[in-house]
Amino acid sequence: MVHATLSSLSRVGPACAAAALVLFGGFALGGCASTARTQAVDPVGAVPGDLWIEVVVTPGRGVVDRARVEERPARFVLLPDGSMHGETDVLPEERVRPARVRRLAREQLSEVWSMLRSAGFTNAGFADVDGNVRLLEPQAGEVLATLEIHADGERFAFARRYMPGSDDQAAMRRVVRSIASLGWASDEALAESAELPLRYDLGADPYARFAQPARVGGEPSR
């Protein structure tokens, strides 16, 4: 096709031939650029294979009866296989992992990683804590939220303090709320939102007639 085009250009004069070659080259370069732009990066493949996240919210003394989930006691753990563990309000002991609530798909893990990256919490160079983040304690009247991340062989943590009812530390608040929503937690306290199981009366015990008769004074009762 190119040979035929050049042969045709040889019959129309130098000026026209030069203009046509420039136009033809522009189309060719444009086609290559278009092809390069269509090569998208798979967001799922960008998620670290060892991604592990733990979010802990610890209200300080005097911070009670808060409605917002990022201001109440909470702990969420996300494991590399997508297993999500989490509890709010009444938490287990430190050495006990919260109950498992669900398992995230790979695409959901990609959304979590993208959310953390947009909030600025995926760069170990910006981490707040080098040691054990569990040693931090909230001051009276404030809330302490910590975020531990293990990704790409590195382990680092962020800690944020904010006052109840305020809008400060918006990035950490968004992260806590996003992780909490994945763990089926909301702004309603557990005692208010829990649904008690229904129990049905199935009638008399069908095995009662096989029970041994009670003895009164050494003799079977009649």
C-alpha positions as MATLAB code, in Angstrom:
seq = 'MVHATLSSLSRVGPACAAAALVLFGGFALGGCASTARTQAVDPVGAVPGDLWIEVVVTPGRGVVDRARVEERPARFVLLPDGSMHGETDVLPEERVRPARVRRLAREQLSEVWSMLRSAGFTNAGFADVDGNVRLLEPQAGEVLATLEIHADGERFAFARRYMPGSDDQAAMRRVVRSIASLGWASDEALAESAELPLRYDLGADPYARFAQPARVGGEPSR';
ca = [
       0.000    0.000    0.000;
       2.826    2.430    0.844;
       4.649    1.545   -2.427;
       1.494    2.254   -4.417;
       1.000    5.579   -2.667;
       4.584    6.686   -3.378;
       4.210    5.654   -7.036;
       1.101    7.796   -7.339;
       2.808   10.753   -5.679;
       5.606   10.684   -8.256;
       3.089   11.778  -10.910;
       1.620   14.837   -9.128;
       4.645   17.078   -8.643;
       7.126   17.686   -5.812;
       5.028   20.175   -3.815;
       1.909   18.052   -3.758;
       3.928   14.953   -3.042;
       5.577   16.579   -0.023;
       2.233   17.727    1.385;
       0.708   14.304    0.901;
       3.642   12.598    2.630;
       3.285   14.897    5.654;
      -0.437   14.166    5.816;
       0.151   10.422    5.419;
       2.813   10.476    8.149;
       0.463   12.315   10.489;
      -2.166    9.618   10.048;
       0.416    6.914   10.753;
       1.703    8.611   13.888;
      -1.830    9.296   15.047;
      -2.654    5.618   14.651;
       0.349    4.602   16.775;
      -0.544    7.107   19.481;
      -4.121    5.869   19.520;
      -2.902    2.311   19.967;
      -0.669    3.329   22.876;
      -3.522    5.130   24.610;
      -5.735    2.033   24.482;
      -3.290   -0.007   26.579;
      -4.902    0.277   30.029;
      -3.426   -0.968   33.288;
      -5.428   -3.648   35.073;
      -6.396   -2.087   38.462;
      -6.798   -5.527   40.021;
      -3.199   -6.380   39.205;
      -2.021   -3.234   40.999;
      -3.170   -4.556   44.398;
      -0.223   -5.889   46.457;
      -0.490   -9.634   46.926;
       0.373   -9.319   50.624;
      -2.084   -6.500   51.372;
      -3.123   -6.584   55.024;
      -4.999   -3.751   56.750;
      -6.058   -3.114   60.324;
      -8.142   -0.144   61.453;
      -8.693    0.588   65.146;
     -10.796    3.398   66.582;
     -10.311    4.206   70.283;
     -12.375    6.965   71.896;
     -10.763    8.734   74.821;
     -12.216    9.182   78.284;
     -15.494   11.066   78.168;
     -16.298   10.198   74.527;
     -19.426    8.064   74.846;
     -22.730    7.500   73.080;
     -21.465    8.677   69.710;
     -23.544    7.889   66.615;
     -20.850    8.109   63.925;
     -18.977    4.877   63.414;
     -15.590    6.622   63.242;
     -16.139    7.973   66.765;
     -17.089    4.691   68.459;
     -14.893    1.770   69.509;
     -14.147   -0.281   66.388;
     -11.619   -2.700   64.967;
     -11.444   -4.046   61.422;
      -8.911   -6.437   59.903;
      -8.620   -7.154   56.171;
      -6.444  -10.142   55.234;
      -4.666  -10.799   51.903;
      -7.238  -13.406   50.839;
     -10.024  -10.842   51.195;
     -11.304  -12.062   54.567;
     -12.854   -9.182   56.480;
     -13.027   -9.293   60.268;
     -14.670   -6.525   62.244;
     -16.584   -5.517   65.336;
     -17.785   -2.249   66.832;
     -18.891   -0.946   70.227;
     -17.996   -4.053   72.266;
     -14.579   -5.285   71.114;
     -12.770   -8.542   71.898;
      -9.508   -8.651   73.791;
      -6.386   -7.302   72.118;
      -4.996  -10.747   71.258;
      -8.326  -11.969   69.845;
      -9.143  -11.194   66.216;
     -12.636   -9.762   65.583;
     -15.270  -12.038   64.124;
     -15.201  -12.692   60.407;
     -18.037  -10.905   58.635;
     -17.417  -11.506   54.910;
     -14.872  -12.077   52.157;
     -14.097   -9.414   49.578;
     -13.620  -10.186   45.905;
     -10.398   -9.212   44.143;
     -12.149   -6.277   42.495;
     -13.246   -5.004   45.912;
      -9.675   -5.240   47.191;
      -8.685   -3.096   44.222;
     -11.230   -0.475   45.271;
      -9.885   -0.512   48.836;
      -6.314   -0.031   47.613;
      -7.387    2.773   45.290;
      -9.219    4.470   48.172;
      -6.148    4.248   50.408;
      -3.922    5.601   47.642;
      -6.188    8.585   46.978;
      -6.227    9.322   50.735;
      -2.413    9.295   50.846;
      -2.008    6.200   53.009;
      -0.068    3.856   50.700;
       3.361    5.496   50.884;
       5.506    4.088   53.687;
       7.662    7.226   53.554;
       4.778    9.276   54.925;
       3.961    6.897   57.801;
       3.500    8.367   61.267;
       4.587    5.457   63.454;
       7.684    3.292   63.165;
       7.081    1.174   66.270;
       4.028   -0.455   67.799;
       1.004    1.706   67.049;
      -0.916   -0.078   69.805;
       1.118    1.798   72.398;
      -0.625    5.044   71.477;
      -3.506    6.178   73.668;
      -6.155    8.843   73.103;
      -6.372   11.910   75.295;
      -9.543   12.657   77.221;
     -12.252   14.011   74.947;
     -10.625   12.960   71.658;
     -10.733    9.976   69.325;
      -7.644    8.090   68.176;
      -7.838    6.256   64.846;
      -4.933    4.096   63.677;
      -4.365    2.476   60.295;
      -1.790   -0.305   59.898;
      -0.852   -1.460   56.412;
       1.297   -4.328   55.181;
       1.976   -4.075   51.453;
       4.828   -5.018   49.107;
       6.862   -6.424   51.978;
       6.631   -3.228   54.061;
       4.674   -2.603   57.243;
       3.796    0.921   58.304;
       1.114    2.784   60.231;
      -0.744    6.072   60.418;
      -2.345    7.659   63.479;
      -4.862   10.481   63.541;
      -6.538   12.271   66.449;
      -9.772   14.214   66.089;
     -12.499   15.699   68.223;
     -15.989   14.162   68.226;
     -18.465   16.042   66.068;
     -15.756   17.905   64.145;
     -14.743   17.605   60.490;
     -10.990   17.488   61.059;
      -8.855   14.602   59.744;
     -11.324   14.062   56.914;
      -9.077   11.584   55.052;
      -8.812    9.194   58.004;
     -12.509    9.560   58.728;
     -13.326    8.544   55.137;
     -11.037    5.518   55.365;
     -12.606    4.364   58.632;
     -16.114    4.787   57.268;
     -15.274    2.971   54.023;
     -13.686    0.015   55.798;
     -16.528   -0.065   58.329;
     -19.137   -0.166   55.565;
     -17.370   -3.173   54.041;
     -17.663   -4.826   57.464;
     -21.431   -4.124   57.559;
     -21.004   -1.445   60.260;
     -22.942    1.807   60.181;
     -23.699    4.862   62.282;
     -26.232    2.894   64.310;
     -24.994    1.234   67.461;
     -25.087   -2.560   67.476;
     -27.668   -2.717   70.252;
     -30.020   -0.521   68.218;
     -29.647   -2.226   64.850;
     -29.324   -5.894   65.813;
     -32.245   -8.152   64.892;
     -33.002  -10.827   67.432;
     -33.734  -14.300   66.010;
     -37.331  -15.485   65.920;
     -38.079  -18.492   68.083;
     -41.042  -20.722   67.404;
     -42.994  -22.960   69.801;
     -42.901  -26.404   68.218;
     -45.291  -27.931   70.764;
     -44.766  -30.700   73.290;
     -41.541  -32.684   73.467;
     -42.106  -35.781   71.254;
     -39.556  -37.738   73.312;
     -41.206  -37.056   76.676;
     -42.947  -40.475   76.718;
     -39.579  -42.243   76.630;
     -38.292  -40.486   79.746;
     -37.878  -42.509   82.960;
     -40.593  -41.817   85.544;
     -39.495  -39.759   88.485;
     -39.119  -41.612   91.799;
     -40.683  -40.237   94.972;
     -39.727  -41.973   98.232;
     -38.130  -44.855   96.401;
     -41.309  -45.671   94.434;
     -42.163  -44.657   90.902;
     -44.637  -41.783   90.803;
     -48.059  -42.572   89.388;
];
